[in-house]
Amino acid sequence: MATKPLIILARHKYLLLIPFIVILPLAVLLAIATRNQDYASRSTIWVQPPIFLPDAQSQGSQYLTPAQNQANVLNEELATDAFAKAVAKALTASGVPATALGVRRGTTVFANGYYSLVVEHKSASAARAQAVVQGIVSQYQADYLANTTQQAKTAANFYTAQLTTQQQTLQTARDALAAYVRQNPSSATSGTDPQYLALQGAVQQAQNTYNATQSNLYQVTLSSGSTLEALQQSIRVVDPANLPKAPVKVSLRKQALFPVAGLLLAVSLSAAVYAFLLRTDNSIRVAEDLQALPGLILLGTVPDVSAVKKRGWPKHFFRLAVTALGVSLQR
């Protein structure tokens, strides 16, 4: 006699096949649709952040390379509406209709060296992919130069404020040394007075700190007054956006992911439906269902000896498969 799980499976086999019939063809069509349709354009940018910025104005993490830090910066800018809309507006004005979402979708930014990073965009059109990369790089260069100029001004103010404080510290150290020498005239000539040596060291340290800050301020002043060509040396396009001649080839392994994912999804849905049907089915289908009822005694069972009805090949195949397992389904 067939068990209840097999009976439920036999009665609802067509319902359980629906996820396979619907999902698997869609997964195969999706794998075919994504094959060799996207064109990829790339541009390599050399980015070397200015060295005049103090720690308070530096960008990124000290544990990452300059290219990795700038890749993070550009990815964060792409996520903002202001940057994406500015690129889309420039592209539309040049004759390539674009939206902020279209600029973000298909764009990848990653480090390709210590100072070099790559901007890549994939699109169904080769010309569009090239135009989007050019627009992103141009907008990024403009923003980078504007931010660098602003940071130079901020750094100049920072160093100026530091110089004022350090100058006071230096003057205080000099006054303390001069006062000690007036009280102890022999300390300057003996060269062994520990208090004199300590005060002299404090003056020298304050002088060195003041000189270093003054040198940094001088570099910032030169950088702020540099020409645009000089500033562009810190960010320049090494490889302009290329016009792809052929679509990107998708590997067979990547294409097989869609059918495999579709198969797993179909199996999961069918298993969930089967579990629901099995748990909610309260019909009496096998002798064990009668034995589970209180107050009833099972005296015996009557085998089904009626003639086998003619079945189509799916039902017949299913019946043979179950019979091979050592059970017979009720008709």
Residue, then its C-alpha position, 0 to 999 in steps of 0.5 A: m500500500a502506498t504511503k501518504p506522502l507518495i499519494i500526495l505527490a501523485r495527486h498534486k504532481y502537476l501543481l508541483l511541476i509548475p515552478f519548473i515549467v515557469i522558472l526554468p525557461l525564464a532562467v534559460l532565456l535570461a542567460i541567453a539575453t545577457r550573452n554578448q550584449d554589453y560593451a565596456s569602455r574603460s579609462t585609466i586615471w593617475v591620481q597623486p594627492p597633494i602632499f601639502l595637506p595636513d593630517a586634518q585635511s587628508q582624505g581616506s585611510q592611511y592603510l589604503t593606497p592613494a588609488q584605493n582612497q580615490a576609488n572610494v571617493l569617486n564611488e561615494e560621489l557616484a552615489t550622490d544625486a548631485f554628481a550623477k545628475a551633473v554627469a547626466k546633464a553634460l551628456t544630454a547637452s552633448g547629444v547623449p540622453a542620460t539619467a542619473l540612474g543610467v550613469r550609475r548603472g553599469t559603472t565600476v570604479f576600482a584601483n589598478g595600481y598605487y596611483s592609478l584607478v580605472v573607471e569602467h561603464k557597460s552599456a548596450s551601445a559602444a558609443r554610449a559606454q564611451a560617452v558615459v566614461q568620458g562624462i564621469v572622468s571629466q566631472y571627477q577631474a573638475d570636482y577634484l581640482a575644485n576640492t584641491t584648491q579649496q583644501a589648499k586654502t583651508a590648509a593655508n588657514f590651518y598653518t597660519a593659525q598654527l604659526t600664531t600659536q607656535q610663535q607664541t610658544l617659541q617666544t615663551a621658551r626664549d623668554a624663559l631661557a633669557a630670564y634663567v640666564r639673567q639669574n644664572p650668568s654662568s650657566a651659559t658658559s659652563g655648558t653643564d647646567p641641566q636647567y639651562l640645557a633643558l630650556q635651550g632644548a625647549v627653545q630649539q624644539a619650538q624653533n624646529t616646529y615653527n620652521a616646519t610649519q612655515s615651510n608647509l605654509y610656503q608650499v601651500t601658498l605656492s600650490s594655491g598660486s599654481t596654474l591650472e596645468a600644474l594642478q592637473q598634474s596631480i590628476r590626469v587621464v593616462d588612458p582615455a575612454n576607448l570605443p569598444k569594438a566588440p561586446v564583452k564575452v560572458s563566460l559559460r560558467k557565469q551563464a550557467l549560474f542563471p539556470v542553476a539558480g532557477l533550478l534551485l528556486a524551482v526546487s525550493l518552491s515545489a518543496a514548500v508547496y509540497a510541505f504545505l499540502l502534506r501538512t494541511d491534508n486531513s483526508i483519510r488516504v491510508a490505513e494509518d489514517l484510520q488507526a490514528l482516529p480514536g475509537l476505531i479498530l482496523l480489522g483489515t484492508v481490501p486490495d484494489v484489484s480493478a483493471v488498470k486504466k489506460r494512462g498517458w505516458p507521464k502518468h504511466f512513467f510516474r507509476l513505473a518509477v514508484t513501483a520500482l521503489g517497491v510501492s504501488l499507488q492507489r488508483 
